[in-house]
Amino acid sequence: MAYDKNCPFCNPMDDDEQNMIFENETCYFLQRNREQNVFEGCGLIVPKKHHANALELTKEEWNDTYELLQAATKYLESEYSPDGYTLGWNVGEVSGQFIFHSHFHVIPRYNDETHAGKGVRYWLKQPENKRKILE
């Protein structure tokens, strides 16, 4: 499916809180005002065509995602001066995806955060996340 009329990422400008910072032929880099109170500078790279997950992207969309990531990080460096980044895709509900239009998270990270130094693997490697092995 190339478009879903009910999808917020197929219609990003329908949300007054959404700001399109950059776009290229196949993707947008978006920042949503409400998300800025905790994740200062965070944004998403979103393909313009509706794909449920990143594994469905075309080679052109992957290349354009890379191009926007370079532009976005240059912009974020000049506007926010982050100390690092957490980058990634969630694919499927079990991974935390709840809008089923693929989107790449660009999250600036800062040394003065409470959770500085703790990335995605830290949270996934907690003992309570260990799968019970069937015997």
N, C-alpha and C positions, 0 to 999 in steps of 0.2 A: 504494500500500500504506500503510495507516494504522499498522501495527504489525509489527515483526519480532522474534520471540522470541529471536533470537540477537544482536540489536543492543544494544551497551552503552548507547546513548542512549535506546532505547525502554525500557530497564530500568536507569536510573541508580543506583537504590538497591541493586542487586545487587553493586555494587562498594564494598567497605568504605572505599576511599580517597576516594570521591566524597561531596561535601557539597552539599546543596541549600541555597543561600543565600536565594533568592527564587523564587517562582513566581507566575504569573497563570493565566488560563484556558487559554492555549494553549502556554505556554513555561516553561522553567526557566532560572535562572542557577545554574550549577554551578561549583564549585572542586574540583579534585582535589589531594589532599595531596602526591602525588609530584611534581607540576608546580611546586610552590611553592619548591623549592630554587634554581631559576634565575629563573623568572618570578614573582617575589613578587607576589601578589595577582591573578594571571591567572585568568581564568575563561572560561566559554562560555555563550552563550545558545542553548538548544536547544529547537526545537519539540517538543511532546509527540508529535505525529503523525510517523510515519516518512516523510520525503521524502528522496530521494537527494541533492538539491541545493536551494540557496536559490531557484532559479528556479521551483520548484514550490510555494512558499509561498502561502497565501491572503493576501488583504488583511488579514484579522484577525490572522494570524500575524505579518505585517510590523509592524502597529501594536503588537502585544503585544511584539515584539522591541524596538521603540523604547521602549516603556514600561519594560521591564526594563533596557535600557541606561541610562536615566535613573536608575533606582533603584540599579543596580550601580555607576555612576560616583560617585554620592553616597556610597554605602557605601565604595567604594575610597578616595575622598578622605579620609573620616574615619578609616579604618583604616590606610592606607598612605602617604598624602600623595604620590602620584606627581607627576612633573613634566610628564607627557604620556601619550598612549596610542597604541598601534597597534591598529587595529580592522579586522576583515575576515572575509570568507567565502573559503574555497577551494572551488571547484566543479570537480570532475573530478580524476582521478588526476594529470594533467599539472600541475595547480596545487598539488599537495601534499595533496589530500584523500585520507585513507586510511581514514577511517570514513565510510561512505556513508550517513550520516544528517546532513542539513544542520545546521551549527552555526556560530555567529558568535563569533569570537575577540575577547576583551576583554583586552588586554595592557597593564598599566600600564608606563610607561617612566620611567626615572630618570636625572638628570644625571650620576650617578657610574658609570653602566654603561660597560663597555668599548666598546660599539657605540652609545652615545648619539649622536643626530643621524643615525643611519642607519636609514631605514625600509625598507619593502618595495621601493620603487622603486630604492633604492641597490643592492640585491642583484640585482634583475632587469636593471639597466642595465650590469652588468659586461661587458666586451668578450667574455669567454668564453661569455656567454649569447646572443650575436648569432646569429641564424639564418643558415644558409648559403643564399644566394639561388641558385636554379636558373637557369642561363642557357640 
